[in-house]
Amino acid sequence: MAGSANLNVMMKTARRVGRGLLKDFGEVEQLQVSAKGPGDFVSRADRQAEKTIREALMEARPSYGFLGEEGGMIEGEDPTRRWIVDPLDGTTNFLHGLPHWAVSIALEHKGAIVAGVVYDPVKDEMFYAEKGEGAWLNESRLRVSGRTKMIESIFATGIPFAAKKTLPASLQDLARLMPECAGVRRFGAASLDLAYVAAGRYEGYWERELHIWDIAAGMIIVTEAGGFTGAIREGNDPLVDGGLIVANSDIFDKFAKIVRAREV
């Protein structure tokens, strides 16, 4: 797809940063055997990736605002537009040498996400979408899964770590959902979970305690691929609320009913 100038800047930047992170990832794999471990190295790589993205995007569009996971909010001269960036989604995977992580870049205009890019450098998979233009993986058009039965469907989620307050809710979700479906996966990178729903690799995804930079790009990719998105607390905005449900159109209502059962 020949995208807009903004989308092309986003994709070019994601690829550039992805190449750098891929080199760092090779170093992480070597550091696994060291006594100190790769933690400090990965933190530096994460910060450097965001700095590179911020400089590239703000050079291309100096009036836009910028919101990054690492550096916070930078106000732009144009209050209607801002970049929303997670430079390394799946940091824990990266830290442990697991090849499942991504660069996520979204563009917001007047409070709505209008473009998104999720790039997986390990597999060289570029997921991207613009409002009204469909969703794509490299040069192929994306569509969500066509499965209509819960028992044939696979779902993804994130399990809270370090005794976060939503752990009981997530465990209850699993207890209700797993008897009704073909399986649940926990891969550790929200942006890729969303991209995989858009690609039909699994039928749905849900998670609590998310941040806007985790999901902004992935959500527009899902919707442009024909998927449905909503908040776990019905009527809320998941970009603000942080609780998200995503699925294909046939599965969404059944899936959402199960996840929302304890929220009533």
C-alpha positions as CSV (number, residue, x, y, z in Angstrom):
1,M,0.0,0.0,0.0
2,A,1.2,3.5,-0.9
3,G,0.5,5.3,2.4
4,S,0.5,8.9,3.4
5,A,3.7,10.9,4.0
6,N,3.1,10.5,7.8
7,L,2.7,6.7,7.5
8,N,5.9,6.4,5.5
9,V,7.8,8.4,8.1
10,M,6.5,6.1,10.8
11,M,7.4,3.0,8.9
12,K,10.9,4.3,8.0
13,T,11.6,5.2,11.6
14,A,10.3,1.9,12.9
15,R,12.6,0.0,10.6
16,R,15.6,2.1,11.4
17,V,15.1,1.7,15.2
18,G,14.3,-2.0,14.7
19,R,17.6,-2.6,13.0
20,G,19.5,-1.0,15.9
21,L,17.5,-3.0,18.5
22,L,18.1,-6.2,16.6
23,K,21.9,-5.6,17.0
24,D,21.3,-5.0,20.7
25,F,19.3,-8.1,20.9
26,G,22.2,-10.1,19.6
27,E,24.3,-8.6,22.5
28,V,21.6,-9.5,25.0
29,E,21.7,-13.2,24.0
30,Q,25.4,-13.2,24.8
31,L,24.9,-11.3,28.1
32,Q,22.5,-14.0,29.4
33,V,25.5,-16.0,30.6
34,S,27.1,-13.2,32.5
35,A,26.7,-12.7,36.3
36,K,25.5,-9.1,36.0
37,G,23.0,-9.9,33.4
38,P,21.7,-7.7,30.6
39,G,19.3,-5.5,32.6
40,D,21.3,-2.2,32.4
41,F,22.1,-2.8,28.8
42,V,18.5,-3.3,27.8
43,S,17.4,-0.2,29.7
44,R,19.9,1.9,27.8
45,A,18.8,0.3,24.5
46,D,15.2,1.1,25.3
47,R,15.9,4.8,26.1
48,Q,18.2,5.2,23.1
49,A,15.5,3.7,20.8
50,E,12.9,6.2,22.0
51,K,15.4,9.1,21.6
52,T,16.1,8.0,18.0
53,I,12.3,7.8,17.3
54,R,11.6,11.1,18.9
55,E,14.4,12.9,16.9
56,A,13.3,11.3,13.6
57,L,9.6,12.1,14.0
58,M,10.1,15.6,15.3
59,E,12.5,16.4,12.5
60,A,9.9,15.3,10.0
61,R,7.0,17.0,11.9
62,P,8.4,19.5,14.3
63,S,5.0,20.9,15.3
64,Y,3.6,17.6,16.5
65,G,3.5,16.6,20.1
66,F,5.2,13.4,21.4
67,L,4.2,10.9,24.1
68,G,6.7,8.1,24.8
69,E,6.8,5.4,27.4
70,E,10.3,6.4,28.6
71,G,10.4,10.2,28.2
72,G,6.8,11.2,28.8
73,M,4.9,14.0,27.1
74,I,6.3,16.8,24.9
75,E,3.8,19.4,23.9
76,G,3.8,20.5,20.3
77,E,2.9,23.7,18.6
78,D,0.1,21.8,16.9
79,P,-2.1,20.8,19.9
80,T,-4.3,18.5,17.6
81,R,-1.5,16.0,16.7
82,R,0.9,13.9,18.6
83,W,3.0,10.8,18.2
84,I,2.4,8.0,20.7
85,V,5.4,5.6,21.0
86,D,6.5,2.4,22.7
87,P,10.1,2.1,21.5
88,L,10.4,-1.5,22.8
89,D,7.2,-3.4,23.5
90,G,8.1,-6.7,25.1
91,T,11.0,-5.4,27.1
92,T,11.0,-8.5,29.4
93,N,11.1,-10.8,26.4
94,F,14.0,-8.8,25.0
95,L,15.8,-8.9,28.4
96,H,15.5,-12.7,28.5
97,G,16.6,-13.2,24.9
98,L,13.1,-14.2,23.7
99,P,12.6,-13.2,20.1
100,H,9.1,-11.6,20.5
101,W,9.1,-7.8,20.8
102,A,8.2,-4.8,18.7
103,V,8.5,-1.1,17.9
104,S,5.1,0.6,18.2
105,I,4.3,4.1,16.7
106,A,0.9,5.7,16.5
107,L,-0.4,9.1,15.3
108,E,-3.2,10.8,17.1
109,H,-5.3,13.6,15.5
110,K,-7.9,15.5,17.6
111,G,-8.1,12.7,20.1
112,A,-8.5,9.9,17.6
113,I,-5.8,7.4,16.4
114,V,-5.4,7.9,12.6
115,A,-2.4,5.7,11.8
116,G,-0.4,3.0,13.5
117,V,2.7,0.9,12.9
118,V,3.9,-2.2,14.8
119,Y,7.2,-3.6,13.6
120,D,8.7,-6.9,14.6
121,P,12.4,-6.7,13.6
122,V,13.1,-10.4,14.4
123,K,10.6,-11.6,11.8
124,D,10.8,-8.5,9.6
125,E,7.0,-8.1,9.9
126,M,5.6,-4.6,9.5
127,F,2.0,-4.3,10.5
128,Y,0.5,-0.9,9.6
129,A,-2.8,0.9,9.0
130,E,-4.3,4.3,8.3
131,K,-7.9,5.3,9.1
132,G,-10.1,4.3,6.2
133,E,-7.3,2.6,4.2
134,G,-7.3,-0.9,5.6
135,A,-4.6,-2.8,7.5
136,W,-1.5,-4.5,6.1
137,L,1.4,-6.8,6.8
138,N,4.3,-6.0,4.6
139,E,2.6,-6.0,1.2
140,S,-0.4,-8.2,2.1
141,R,-3.8,-6.9,3.1
142,L,-4.9,-8.1,6.6
143,R,-8.3,-9.4,7.7
144,V,-9.3,-10.7,11.1
145,S,-10.1,-14.4,11.5
146,G,-13.4,-15.7,10.1
147,R,-14.0,-18.2,12.9
148,T,-17.4,-18.0,14.5
149,K,-17.3,-20.5,17.3
150,M,-15.7,-19.8,20.7
151,I,-14.7,-23.5,21.1
152,E,-12.6,-23.2,17.9
153,S,-11.0,-19.8,18.9
154,I,-7.6,-19.0,20.4
155,F,-7.2,-15.9,22.6
156,A,-4.3,-13.9,23.9
157,T,-3.9,-12.0,27.1
158,G,-1.3,-10.5,29.5
159,I,-1.0,-12.0,33.0
160,P,-0.2,-9.3,35.7
161,F,3.3,-9.6,37.2
162,A,4.7,-8.7,40.6
163,A,1.4,-9.1,42.4
164,K,-0.4,-6.4,40.6
165,K,-3.9,-5.7,41.8
166,T,-5.6,-7.1,38.8
167,L,-4.1,-10.6,39.1
168,P,-7.3,-12.0,40.8
169,A,-9.5,-10.6,38.0
170,S,-7.2,-12.1,35.3
171,L,-7.2,-15.5,36.9
172,Q,-11.0,-15.4,37.1
173,D,-11.1,-14.5,33.4
174,L,-9.1,-17.5,32.6
175,A,-11.2,-19.8,34.7
176,R,-14.4,-18.7,32.8
177,L,-12.8,-18.5,29.3
178,M,-10.6,-21.5,29.0
179,P,-13.5,-24.1,29.1
180,E,-15.2,-22.2,26.3
181,C,-12.3,-21.9,23.8
182,A,-9.5,-23.7,22.1
183,G,-6.7,-22.1,24.1
184,V,-5.2,-19.0,25.6
185,R,-1.7,-17.6,24.8
186,R,0.5,-15.2,26.8
187,F,3.3,-13.8,24.6
188,G,4.3,-10.7,26.5
189,A,3.9,-7.9,23.9
190,A,0.5,-6.2,23.7
191,S,1.2,-4.5,20.3
192,L,2.0,-7.8,18.7
193,D,-1.1,-9.4,20.4
194,L,-3.2,-6.8,18.6
195,A,-1.4,-7.2,15.3
196,Y,-1.9,-10.9,15.5
197,V,-5.6,-10.5,16.0
198,A,-5.6,-8.3,12.9
199,A,-3.8,-11.0,11.0
200,G,-6.2,-13.7,12.0
201,R,-3.6,-15.6,14.0
202,Y,-5.9,-15.7,16.9
203,E,-9.5,-14.6,17.4
204,G,-9.3,-12.2,20.3
205,Y,-7.2,-10.5,23.0
206,W,-7.9,-8.9,26.4
207,E,-5.8,-7.3,29.1
208,R,-6.0,-4.9,32.0
209,E,-3.6,-2.2,33.2
210,L,-2.5,-1.2,29.8
211,H,-1.1,2.2,28.8
212,I,-2.0,4.2,25.7
213,W,1.5,3.6,24.1
214,D,0.9,-0.2,24.5
215,I,-2.2,-0.3,22.4
216,A,-2.7,2.9,20.3
217,A,-1.0,1.6,17.1
218,G,-2.4,-2.0,17.5
219,M,-6.0,-0.9,17.9
220,I,-6.2,1.0,14.6
221,I,-4.6,-2.0,12.9
222,V,-7.3,-4.3,14.3
223,T,-10.2,-2.0,13.4
224,E,-8.9,-1.5,9.9
225,A,-8.6,-5.3,9.5
226,G,-12.3,-5.5,10.4
227,G,-12.0,-6.3,14.1
228,F,-14.0,-4.9,17.0
229,T,-12.4,-3.2,20.1
230,G,-13.9,-2.1,23.4
231,A,-13.1,-1.4,27.0
232,I,-13.5,-4.1,29.7
233,R,-15.7,-1.7,31.6
234,E,-18.3,-1.2,28.9
235,G,-18.7,2.3,27.7
236,N,-15.2,3.4,28.7
237,D,-12.4,4.4,26.4
238,P,-9.7,1.7,26.5
239,L,-7.0,4.2,25.6
240,V,-7.9,6.0,28.9
241,D,-9.2,3.2,31.0
242,G,-6.4,0.7,30.2
243,G,-8.7,-2.4,30.0
244,L,-9.1,-3.7,26.5
245,I,-11.1,-6.4,24.7
246,V,-10.5,-7.1,21.0
247,A,-12.0,-9.8,18.7
248,N,-13.4,-10.5,15.3
249,S,-17.0,-9.3,14.8
250,D,-18.6,-12.8,15.2
251,I,-16.8,-13.6,18.4
252,F,-16.7,-10.2,20.1
253,D,-20.0,-10.2,22.0
254,K,-19.6,-13.7,23.3
255,F,-16.0,-13.1,24.3
256,A,-16.8,-9.7,25.9
257,K,-19.6,-11.2,27.9
258,I,-17.2,-13.7,29.5
259,V,-14.5,-11.2,30.3
260,R,-16.9,-8.5,31.6
261,A,-18.8,-11.0,33.8
262,R,-17.0,-9.9,37.0
263,E,-17.2,-6.2,36.1
264,V,-21.0,-6.1,36.4
